[in-house]
Amino acid sequence: MSDLVEEIRKLKSVIVKQENRIRALEATVKASLVPPEPSPVTVLTPASTPVTASTPVTSTTPDHNHDDGMAPDEV
């Protein structure tokens, strides 16, 4: 019986050591991670075309005054 108690005590100490090792490794990884640089905002239009913050957003609804592709001064 005392052999089992001794074995359990040894196993508990191994578990505690491994938990401490895991915590130390997690802290090392967390400290080494560099925060990502902010990227421009990307918006998907209904046509699934990516639009970044620097790209002007145009309406997908047709302009009823000029829906034929002609310039305003063309007839």
PyMOL Python script that loads the backbone (N, CA, C, O; Angstrom):
from pymol import cmd

cmd.read_pdbstr("""\
ATOM      1  N   MET A   1       0.821  -1.200   0.000  1.00  0.00           N
ATOM      2  CA  MET A   1       0.000   0.000   0.000  1.00  0.00           C
ATOM      3  C   MET A   1       0.861   1.258   0.000  1.00  0.00           C
ATOM      4  O   MET A   1       0.563   2.215  -0.716  1.00  0.00           O
ATOM      5  N   SER A   2       1.929   1.262   0.802  1.00  0.00           N
ATOM      6  CA  SER A   2       2.805   2.433   0.843  1.00  0.00           C
ATOM      7  C   SER A   2       3.512   2.645  -0.493  1.00  0.00           C
ATOM      8  O   SER A   2       3.862   3.774  -0.834  1.00  0.00           O
ATOM      9  N   ASP A   3       3.726   1.564  -1.255  1.00  0.00           N
ATOM     10  CA  ASP A   3       4.337   1.701  -2.580  1.00  0.00           C
ATOM     11  C   ASP A   3       3.399   2.468  -3.522  1.00  0.00           C
ATOM     12  O   ASP A   3       3.852   3.294  -4.314  1.00  0.00           O
ATOM     13  N   LEU A   4       2.108   2.194  -3.433  1.00  0.00           N
ATOM     14  CA  LEU A   4       1.135   2.900  -4.268  1.00  0.00           C
ATOM     15  C   LEU A   4       1.063   4.376  -3.904  1.00  0.00           C
ATOM     16  O   LEU A   4       0.971   5.231  -4.784  1.00  0.00           O
ATOM     17  N   VAL A   5       1.104   4.674  -2.621  1.00  0.00           N
ATOM     18  CA  VAL A   5       1.064   6.066  -2.175  1.00  0.00           C
ATOM     19  C   VAL A   5       2.306   6.801  -2.667  1.00  0.00           C
ATOM     20  O   VAL A   5       2.227   7.944  -3.118  1.00  0.00           O
ATOM     21  N   GLU A   6       3.433   6.144  -2.576  1.00  0.00           N
ATOM     22  CA  GLU A   6       4.693   6.755  -3.052  1.00  0.00           C
ATOM     23  C   GLU A   6       4.640   6.989  -4.562  1.00  0.00           C
ATOM     24  O   GLU A   6       5.076   8.034  -5.045  1.00  0.00           O
ATOM     25  N   GLU A   7       4.111   6.028  -5.298  1.00  0.00           N
ATOM     26  CA  GLU A   7       4.003   6.165  -6.752  1.00  0.00           C
ATOM     27  C   GLU A   7       3.067   7.309  -7.120  1.00  0.00           C
ATOM     28  O   GLU A   7       3.363   8.080  -8.033  1.00  0.00           O
ATOM     29  N   ILE A   8       1.950   7.426  -6.427  1.00  0.00           N
ATOM     30  CA  ILE A   8       0.996   8.514  -6.674  1.00  0.00           C
ATOM     31  C   ILE A   8       1.645   9.857  -6.386  1.00  0.00           C
ATOM     32  O   ILE A   8       1.448  10.813  -7.136  1.00  0.00           O
ATOM     33  N   ARG A   9       2.412   9.940  -5.315  1.00  0.00           N
ATOM     34  CA  ARG A   9       3.098  11.188  -4.963  1.00  0.00           C
ATOM     35  C   ARG A   9       4.095  11.579  -6.053  1.00  0.00           C
ATOM     36  O   ARG A   9       4.201  12.757  -6.393  1.00  0.00           O
ATOM     37  N   LYS A  10       4.823  10.612  -6.601  1.00  0.00           N
ATOM     38  CA  LYS A  10       5.788  10.883  -7.675  1.00  0.00           C
ATOM     39  C   LYS A  10       5.064  11.364  -8.939  1.00  0.00           C
ATOM     40  O   LYS A  10       5.505  12.300  -9.606  1.00  0.00           O
ATOM     41  N   LEU A  11       3.940  10.698  -9.251  1.00  0.00           N
ATOM     42  CA  LEU A  11       3.188  11.089 -10.438  1.00  0.00           C
ATOM     43  C   LEU A  11       2.619  12.501 -10.301  1.00  0.00           C
ATOM     44  O   LEU A  11       2.606  13.264 -11.267  1.00  0.00           O
ATOM     45  N   LYS A  12       2.153  12.845  -9.109  1.00  0.00           N
ATOM     46  CA  LYS A  12       1.652  14.198  -8.869  1.00  0.00           C
ATOM     47  C   LYS A  12       2.752  15.235  -9.065  1.00  0.00           C
ATOM     48  O   LYS A  12       2.510  16.299  -9.634  1.00  0.00           O
ATOM     49  N   SER A  13       3.946  14.930  -8.599  1.00  0.00           N
ATOM     50  CA  SER A  13       5.050  15.887  -8.761  1.00  0.00           C
ATOM     51  C   SER A  13       5.421  16.043 -10.233  1.00  0.00           C
ATOM     52  O   SER A  13       5.765  17.139 -10.675  1.00  0.00           O
ATOM     53  N   VAL A  14       5.352  14.949 -10.992  1.00  0.00           N
ATOM     54  CA  VAL A  14       5.628  15.036 -12.425  1.00  0.00           C
ATOM     55  C   VAL A  14       4.574  15.905 -13.111  1.00  0.00           C
ATOM     56  O   VAL A  14       4.901  16.719 -13.974  1.00  0.00           O
ATOM     57  N   ILE A  15       3.324  15.731 -12.729  1.00  0.00           N
ATOM     58  CA  ILE A  15       2.246  16.529 -13.317  1.00  0.00           C
ATOM     59  C   ILE A  15       2.442  18.008 -13.015  1.00  0.00           C
ATOM     60  O   ILE A  15       2.277  18.845 -13.902  1.00  0.00           O
ATOM     61  N   VAL A  16       2.788  18.338 -11.786  1.00  0.00           N
ATOM     62  CA  VAL A  16       3.001  19.740 -11.413  1.00  0.00           C
ATOM     63  C   VAL A  16       4.161  20.335 -12.209  1.00  0.00           C
ATOM     64  O   VAL A  16       4.075  21.469 -12.679  1.00  0.00           O
ATOM     65  N   LYS A  17       5.245  19.572 -12.360  1.00  0.00           N
ATOM     66  CA  LYS A  17       6.388  20.063 -13.137  1.00  0.00           C
ATOM     67  C   LYS A  17       5.995  20.308 -14.590  1.00  0.00           C
ATOM     68  O   LYS A  17       6.388  21.316 -15.177  1.00  0.00           O
ATOM     69  N   GLN A  18       5.221  19.389 -15.175  1.00  0.00           N
ATOM     70  CA  GLN A  18       4.809  19.548 -16.563  1.00  0.00           C
ATOM     71  C   GLN A  18       3.850  20.738 -16.727  1.00  0.00           C
ATOM     72  O   GLN A  18       3.926  21.467 -17.716  1.00  0.00           O
ATOM     73  N   GLU A  19       2.966  20.927 -15.769  1.00  0.00           N
ATOM     74  CA  GLU A  19       2.076  22.090 -15.828  1.00  0.00           C
ATOM     75  C   GLU A  19       2.863  23.388 -15.784  1.00  0.00           C
ATOM     76  O   GLU A  19       2.560  24.327 -16.520  1.00  0.00           O
ATOM     77  N   ASN A  20       3.874  23.446 -14.923  1.00  0.00           N
ATOM     78  CA  ASN A  20       4.715  24.648 -14.854  1.00  0.00           C
ATOM     79  C   ASN A  20       5.463  24.860 -16.159  1.00  0.00           C
ATOM     80  O   ASN A  20       5.602  25.992 -16.623  1.00  0.00           O
ATOM     81  N   ARG A  21       5.944  23.780 -16.749  1.00  0.00           N
ATOM     82  CA  ARG A  21       6.667  23.869 -18.023  1.00  0.00           C
ATOM     83  C   ARG A  21       5.733  24.379 -19.123  1.00  0.00           C
ATOM     84  O   ARG A  21       6.113  25.228 -19.929  1.00  0.00           O
ATOM     85  N   ILE A  22       4.521  23.857 -19.145  1.00  0.00           N
ATOM     86  CA  ILE A  22       3.545  24.288 -20.158  1.00  0.00           C
ATOM     87  C   ILE A  22       3.223  25.772 -19.984  1.00  0.00           C
ATOM     88  O   ILE A  22       3.172  26.509 -20.969  1.00  0.00           O
ATOM     89  N   ARG A  23       3.008  26.214 -18.759  1.00  0.00           N
ATOM     90  CA  ARG A  23       2.717  27.641 -18.518  1.00  0.00           C
ATOM     91  C   ARG A  23       3.872  28.523 -18.977  1.00  0.00           C
ATOM     92  O   ARG A  23       3.650  29.577 -19.573  1.00  0.00           O
ATOM     93  N   ALA A  24       5.105  28.095 -18.702  1.00  0.00           N
ATOM     94  CA  ALA A  24       6.271  28.873 -19.124  1.00  0.00           C
ATOM     95  C   ALA A  24       6.348  28.941 -20.643  1.00  0.00           C
ATOM     96  O   ALA A  24       6.636  29.999 -21.202  1.00  0.00           O
ATOM     97  N   LEU A  25       6.093  27.821 -21.315  1.00  0.00           N
ATOM     98  CA  LEU A  25       6.122  27.814 -22.779  1.00  0.00           C
ATOM     99  C   LEU A  25       5.005  28.680 -23.360  1.00  0.00           C
ATOM    100  O   LEU A  25       5.220  29.389 -24.343  1.00  0.00           O
ATOM    101  N   GLU A  26       3.821  28.627 -22.764  1.00  0.00           N
ATOM    102  CA  GLU A  26       2.726  29.472 -23.237  1.00  0.00           C
ATOM    103  C   GLU A  26       3.056  30.945 -23.077  1.00  0.00           C
ATOM    104  O   GLU A  26       2.744  31.755 -23.950  1.00  0.00           O
ATOM    105  N   ALA A  27       3.687  31.295 -21.963  1.00  0.00           N
ATOM    106  CA  ALA A  27       4.075  32.692 -21.742  1.00  0.00           C
ATOM    107  C   ALA A  27       5.126  33.124 -22.763  1.00  0.00           C
ATOM    108  O   ALA A  27       5.089  34.255 -23.248  1.00  0.00           O
ATOM    109  N   THR A  28       6.059  32.235 -23.092  1.00  0.00           N
ATOM    110  CA  THR A  28       7.084  32.549 -24.082  1.00  0.00           C
ATOM    111  C   THR A  28       6.463  32.776 -25.452  1.00  0.00           C
ATOM    112  O   THR A  28       6.824  33.720 -26.155  1.00  0.00           O
ATOM    113  N   VAL A  29       5.535  31.916 -25.827  1.00  0.00           N
ATOM    114  CA  VAL A  29       4.878  32.056 -27.126  1.00  0.00           C
ATOM    115  C   VAL A  29       4.055  33.332 -27.168  1.00  0.00           C
ATOM    116  O   VAL A  29       4.085  34.061 -28.160  1.00  0.00           O
ATOM    117  N   LYS A  30       3.323  33.604 -26.103  1.00  0.00           N
ATOM    118  CA  LYS A  30       2.491  34.802 -26.068  1.00  0.00           C
ATOM    119  C   LYS A  30       3.345  36.065 -26.159  1.00  0.00           C
ATOM    120  O   LYS A  30       2.958  37.031 -26.816  1.00  0.00           O
ATOM    121  N   ALA A  31       4.495  36.058 -25.507  1.00  0.00           N
ATOM    122  CA  ALA A  31       5.379  37.227 -25.542  1.00  0.00           C
ATOM    123  C   ALA A  31       6.040  37.395 -26.906  1.00  0.00           C
ATOM    124  O   ALA A  31       6.351  38.516 -27.309  1.00  0.00           O
ATOM    125  N   SER A  32       6.257  36.297 -27.614  1.00  0.00           N
ATOM    126  CA  SER A  32       6.944  36.377 -28.898  1.00  0.00           C
ATOM    127  C   SER A  32       6.020  36.738 -30.050  1.00  0.00           C
ATOM    128  O   SER A  32       6.487  37.121 -31.123  1.00  0.00           O
ATOM    129  N   LEU A  33       4.711  36.619 -29.838  1.00  0.00           N
ATOM    130  CA  LEU A  33       3.776  36.970 -30.903  1.00  0.00           C
ATOM    131  C   LEU A  33       3.756  38.478 -31.097  1.00  0.00           C
ATOM    132  O   LEU A  33       3.592  39.239 -30.143  1.00  0.00           O
ATOM    133  N   VAL A  34       3.925  38.893 -32.339  1.00  0.00           N
ATOM    134  CA  VAL A  34       3.899  40.307 -32.674  1.00  0.00           C
ATOM    135  C   VAL A  34       2.473  40.644 -33.088  1.00  0.00           C
ATOM    136  O   VAL A  34       1.884  39.928 -33.899  1.00  0.00           O
ATOM    137  N   PRO A  35       1.907  41.718 -32.548  1.00  0.00           N
ATOM    138  CA  PRO A  35       0.556  42.069 -32.971  1.00  0.00           C
ATOM    139  C   PRO A  35       0.539  42.381 -34.460  1.00  0.00           C
ATOM    140  O   PRO A  35       1.428  43.076 -34.952  1.00  0.00           O
ATOM    141  N   PRO A  36      -0.456  41.882 -35.185  1.00  0.00           N
ATOM    142  CA  PRO A  36      -0.505  42.132 -36.628  1.00  0.00           C
ATOM    143  C   PRO A  36      -0.752  43.598 -36.920  1.00  0.00           C
ATOM    144  O   PRO A  36      -1.432  44.302 -36.174  1.00  0.00           O
ATOM    145  N   GLU A  37      -0.170  44.039 -38.040  1.00  0.00           N
ATOM    146  CA  GLU A  37      -0.369  45.419 -38.456  1.00  0.00           C
ATOM    147  C   GLU A  37      -1.808  45.594 -38.915  1.00  0.00           C
ATOM    148  O   GLU A  37      -2.377  44.694 -39.533  1.00  0.00           O
ATOM    149  N   PRO A  38      -2.395  46.739 -38.618  1.00  0.00           N
ATOM    150  CA  PRO A  38      -3.777  46.939 -39.067  1.00  0.00           C
ATOM    151  C   PRO A  38      -3.838  46.983 -40.585  1.00  0.00           C
ATOM    152  O   PRO A  38      -3.037  47.658 -41.230  1.00  0.00           O
ATOM    153  N   SER A  39      -4.777  46.271 -41.138  1.00  0.00           N
ATOM    154  CA  SER A  39      -4.932  46.240 -42.583  1.00  0.00           C
ATOM    155  C   SER A  39      -6.088  47.155 -42.973  1.00  0.00           C
ATOM    156  O   SER A  39      -6.953  47.452 -42.149  1.00  0.00           O
ATOM    157  N   PRO A  40      -6.105  47.603 -44.236  1.00  0.00           N
ATOM    158  CA  PRO A  40      -7.213  48.454 -44.664  1.00  0.00           C
ATOM    159  C   PRO A  40      -8.522  47.685 -44.580  1.00  0.00           C
ATOM    160  O   PRO A  40      -8.557  46.462 -44.720  1.00  0.00           O
ATOM    161  N   VAL A  41      -9.571  48.412 -44.355  1.00  0.00           N
ATOM    162  CA  VAL A  41     -10.889  47.807 -44.236  1.00  0.00           C
ATOM    163  C   VAL A  41     -11.319  47.304 -45.610  1.00  0.00           C
ATOM    164  O   VAL A  41     -11.244  48.036 -46.597  1.00  0.00           O
ATOM    165  N   THR A  42     -11.765  46.063 -45.669  1.00  0.00           N
ATOM    166  CA  THR A  42     -12.234  45.501 -46.926  1.00  0.00           C
ATOM    167  C   THR A  42     -13.731  45.256 -46.817  1.00  0.00           C
ATOM    168  O   THR A  42     -14.212  44.623 -45.877  1.00  0.00           O
ATOM    169  N   VAL A  43     -14.447  45.770 -47.796  1.00  0.00           N
ATOM    170  CA  VAL A  43     -15.900  45.629 -47.822  1.00  0.00           C
ATOM    171  C   VAL A  43     -16.261  44.866 -49.084  1.00  0.00           C
ATOM    172  O   VAL A  43     -15.742  45.162 -50.160  1.00  0.00           O
ATOM    173  N   LEU A  44     -17.138  43.896 -48.962  1.00  0.00           N
ATOM    174  CA  LEU A  44     -17.600  43.184 -50.144  1.00  0.00           C
ATOM    175  C   LEU A  44     -18.899  43.813 -50.624  1.00  0.00           C
ATOM    176  O   LEU A  44     -19.856  43.971 -49.865  1.00  0.00           O
ATOM    177  N   THR A  45     -18.906  44.165 -51.901  1.00  0.00           N
ATOM    178  CA  THR A  45     -20.113  44.718 -52.496  1.00  0.00           C
ATOM    179  C   THR A  45     -21.030  43.562 -52.879  1.00  0.00           C
ATOM    180  O   THR A  45     -20.595  42.411 -52.846  1.00  0.00           O
ATOM    181  N   PRO A  46     -22.266  43.824 -53.238  1.00  0.00           N
ATOM    182  CA  PRO A  46     -23.163  42.728 -53.633  1.00  0.00           C
ATOM    183  C   PRO A  46     -22.616  41.881 -54.777  1.00  0.00           C
ATOM    184  O   PRO A  46     -22.989  40.715 -54.903  1.00  0.00           O
ATOM    185  N   ALA A  47     -21.754  42.430 -55.600  1.00  0.00           N
ATOM    186  CA  ALA A  47     -21.166  41.670 -56.697  1.00  0.00           C
ATOM    187  C   ALA A  47     -19.948  40.889 -56.224  1.00  0.00           C
ATOM    188  O   ALA A  47     -19.237  40.319 -57.051  1.00  0.00           O
ATOM    189  N   SER A  48     -19.682  40.844 -54.909  1.00  0.00           N
ATOM    190  CA  SER A  48     -18.555  40.137 -54.293  1.00  0.00           C
ATOM    191  C   SER A  48     -17.219  40.657 -54.779  1.00  0.00           C
ATOM    192  O   SER A  48     -16.262  39.890 -54.879  1.00  0.00           O
ATOM    193  N   THR A  49     -17.132  41.925 -55.080  1.00  0.00           N
ATOM    194  CA  THR A  49     -15.876  42.546 -55.459  1.00  0.00           C
ATOM    195  C   THR A  49     -15.286  43.210 -54.235  1.00  0.00           C
ATOM    196  O   THR A  49     -15.920  44.087 -53.646  1.00  0.00           O
ATOM    197  N   PRO A  50     -14.066  42.808 -53.829  1.00  0.00           N
ATOM    198  CA  PRO A  50     -13.494  43.444 -52.643  1.00  0.00           C
ATOM    199  C   PRO A  50     -13.207  44.916 -52.895  1.00  0.00           C
ATOM    200  O   PRO A  50     -12.684  45.291 -53.944  1.00  0.00           O
ATOM    201  N   VAL A  51     -13.548  45.718 -51.946  1.00  0.00           N
ATOM    202  CA  VAL A  51     -13.322  47.157 -52.017  1.00  0.00           C
ATOM    203  C   VAL A  51     -12.569  47.550 -50.761  1.00  0.00           C
ATOM    204  O   VAL A  51     -13.042  47.312 -49.650  1.00  0.00           O
ATOM    205  N   THR A  52     -11.399  48.149 -50.931  1.00  0.00           N
ATOM    206  CA  THR A  52     -10.626  48.586 -49.774  1.00  0.00           C
ATOM    207  C   THR A  52     -11.006  50.014 -49.436  1.00  0.00           C
ATOM    208  O   THR A  52     -11.745  50.669 -50.171  1.00  0.00           O
ATOM    209  N   ALA A  53     -10.488  50.485 -48.314  1.00  0.00           N
ATOM    210  CA  ALA A  53     -10.825  51.831 -47.858  1.00  0.00           C
ATOM    211  C   ALA A  53     -10.352  52.890 -48.849  1.00  0.00           C
ATOM    212  O   ALA A  53     -10.922  53.980 -48.899  1.00  0.00           O
ATOM    213  N   SER A  54      -9.317  52.588 -49.644  1.00  0.00           N
ATOM    214  CA  SER A  54      -8.816  53.575 -50.591  1.00  0.00           C
ATOM    215  C   SER A  54      -9.580  53.547 -51.913  1.00  0.00           C
ATOM    216  O   SER A  54      -9.434  54.462 -52.723  1.00  0.00           O
ATOM    217  N   THR A  55     -10.393  52.513 -52.144  1.00  0.00           N
ATOM    218  CA  THR A  55     -11.163  52.406 -53.372  1.00  0.00           C
ATOM    219  C   THR A  55     -12.519  53.072 -53.171  1.00  0.00           C
ATOM    220  O   THR A  55     -13.208  52.777 -52.194  1.00  0.00           O
ATOM    221  N   PRO A  56     -12.911  53.960 -54.072  1.00  0.00           N
ATOM    222  CA  PRO A  56     -14.221  54.592 -53.896  1.00  0.00           C
ATOM    223  C   PRO A  56     -15.324  53.563 -54.095  1.00  0.00           C
ATOM    224  O   PRO A  56     -15.247  52.712 -54.982  1.00  0.00           O
ATOM    225  N   VAL A  57     -16.325  53.652 -53.275  1.00  0.00           N
ATOM    226  CA  VAL A  57     -17.458  52.735 -53.366  1.00  0.00           C
ATOM    227  C   VAL A  57     -18.484  53.349 -54.303  1.00  0.00           C
ATOM    228  O   VAL A  57     -18.905  54.490 -54.117  1.00  0.00           O
ATOM    229  N   THR A  58     -18.881  52.588 -55.306  1.00  0.00           N
ATOM    230  CA  THR A  58     -19.886  53.064 -56.240  1.00  0.00           C
ATOM    231  C   THR A  58     -21.163  52.286 -56.013  1.00  0.00           C
ATOM    232  O   THR A  58     -21.143  51.156 -55.524  1.00  0.00           O
ATOM    233  N   SER A  59     -22.232  52.881 -56.362  1.00  0.00           N
ATOM    234  CA  SER A  59     -23.530  52.247 -56.181  1.00  0.00           C
ATOM    235  C   SER A  59     -23.719  51.161 -57.226  1.00  0.00           C
ATOM    236  O   SER A  59     -23.294  51.315 -58.371  1.00  0.00           O
ATOM    237  N   THR A  60     -24.359  50.055 -56.833  1.00  0.00           N
ATOM    238  CA  THR A  60     -24.631  48.993 -57.785  1.00  0.00           C
ATOM    239  C   THR A  60     -25.980  49.190 -58.461  1.00  0.00           C
ATOM    240  O   THR A  60     -26.318  48.456 -59.388  1.00  0.00           O
ATOM    241  N   THR A  61     -26.747  50.164 -58.013  1.00  0.00           N
ATOM    242  CA  THR A  61     -28.026  50.453 -58.666  1.00  0.00           C
ATOM    243  C   THR A  61     -27.761  51.347 -59.864  1.00  0.00           C
ATOM    244  O   THR A  61     -26.922  52.245 -59.789  1.00  0.00           O
ATOM    245  N   PRO A  62     -28.455  51.119 -60.956  1.00  0.00           N
ATOM    246  CA  PRO A  62     -28.191  51.936 -62.159  1.00  0.00           C
ATOM    247  C   PRO A  62     -28.657  53.376 -61.963  1.00  0.00           C
ATOM    248  O   PRO A  62     -29.648  53.649 -61.287  1.00  0.00           O
ATOM    249  N   ASP A  63     -27.909  54.276 -62.575  1.00  0.00           N
ATOM    250  CA  ASP A  63     -28.297  55.680 -62.587  1.00  0.00           C
ATOM    251  C   ASP A  63     -29.372  55.816 -63.667  1.00  0.00           C
ATOM    252  O   ASP A  63     -29.074  55.663 -64.852  1.00  0.00           O
ATOM    253  N   HIS A  64     -30.592  56.095 -63.285  1.00  0.00           N
ATOM    254  CA  HIS A  64     -31.696  56.095 -64.237  1.00  0.00           C
ATOM    255  C   HIS A  64     -31.586  57.211 -65.269  1.00  0.00           C
ATOM    256  O   HIS A  64     -32.211  57.139 -66.327  1.00  0.00           O
ATOM    257  N   ASN A  65     -30.812  58.221 -64.976  1.00  0.00           N
ATOM    258  CA  ASN A  65     -30.628  59.295 -65.962  1.00  0.00           C
ATOM    259  C   ASN A  65     -29.614  58.911 -67.024  1.00  0.00           C
ATOM    260  O   ASN A  65     -29.691  59.389 -68.156  1.00  0.00           O
ATOM    261  N   HIS A  66     -28.663  58.054 -66.673  1.00  0.00           N
ATOM    262  CA  HIS A  66     -27.571  57.730 -67.590  1.00  0.00           C
ATOM    263  C   HIS A  66     -27.280  56.237 -67.581  1.00  0.00           C
ATOM    264  O   HIS A  66     -26.113  55.849 -67.526  1.00  0.00           O
ATOM    265  N   ASP A  67     -28.285  55.399 -67.632  1.00  0.00           N
ATOM    266  CA  ASP A  67     -28.055  53.964 -67.559  1.00  0.00           C
ATOM    267  C   ASP A  67     -27.629  53.354 -68.891  1.00  0.00           C
ATOM    268  O   ASP A  67     -27.377  52.151 -68.959  1.00  0.00           O
ATOM    269  N   ASP A  68     -27.543  54.164 -69.959  1.00  0.00           N
ATOM    270  CA  ASP A  68     -27.162  53.642 -71.265  1.00  0.00           C
ATOM    271  C   ASP A  68     -25.666  53.756 -71.519  1.00  0.00           C
ATOM    272  O   ASP A  68     -25.218  53.447 -72.623  1.00  0.00           O
ATOM    273  N   GLY A  69     -24.872  54.190 -70.533  1.00  0.00           N
ATOM    274  CA  GLY A  69     -23.422  54.282 -70.687  1.00  0.00           C
ATOM    275  C   GLY A  69     -22.962  55.505 -71.436  1.00  0.00           C
ATOM    276  O   GLY A  69     -21.779  55.607 -71.764  1.00  0.00           O
ATOM    277  N   MET A  70     -23.843  56.435 -71.720  1.00  0.00           N
ATOM    278  CA  MET A  70     -23.469  57.637 -72.438  1.00  0.00           C
ATOM    279  C   MET A  70     -23.135  58.755 -71.454  1.00  0.00           C
ATOM    280  O   MET A  70     -23.672  58.795 -70.347  1.00  0.00           O
ATOM    281  N   ALA A  71     -22.260  59.650 -71.853  1.00  0.00           N
ATOM    282  CA  ALA A  71     -21.915  60.792 -71.044  1.00  0.00           C
ATOM    283  C   ALA A  71     -23.119  61.726 -70.958  1.00  0.00           C
ATOM    284  O   ALA A  71     -23.995  61.685 -71.821  1.00  0.00           O
ATOM    285  N   PRO A  72     -23.171  62.576 -69.915  1.00  0.00           N
ATOM    286  CA  PRO A  72     -24.332  63.473 -69.770  1.00  0.00           C
ATOM    287  C   PRO A  72     -24.537  64.414 -70.947  1.00  0.00           C
ATOM    288  O   PRO A  72     -25.666  64.831 -71.208  1.00  0.00           O
ATOM    289  N   ASP A  73     -23.462  64.760 -71.667  1.00  0.00           N
ATOM    290  CA  ASP A  73     -23.618  65.708 -72.769  1.00  0.00           C
ATOM    291  C   ASP A  73     -23.867  65.006 -74.112  1.00  0.00           C
ATOM    292  O   ASP A  73     -24.040  65.676 -75.130  1.00  0.00           O
ATOM    293  N   GLU A  74     -23.888  63.654 -74.128  1.00  0.00           N
ATOM    294  CA  GLU A  74     -24.167  62.924 -75.367  1.00  0.00           C
ATOM    295  C   GLU A  74     -25.661  62.684 -75.494  1.00  0.00           C
ATOM    296  O   GLU A  74     -26.382  62.585 -74.501  1.00  0.00           O
ATOM    297  N   VAL A  75     -26.116  62.590 -76.760  1.00  0.00           N
ATOM    298  CA  VAL A  75     -27.541  62.374 -76.994  1.00  0.00           C
ATOM    299  C   VAL A  75     -27.770  60.981 -77.526  1.00  0.00           C
ATOM    300  O   VAL A  75     -28.911  60.601 -77.788  1.00  0.00           O
TER     301      VAL A  75
END
""", "prot")
cmd.dss("prot")
cmd.show_as("cartoon", "prot")
cmd.util.cbc("prot")
cmd.orient("prot")
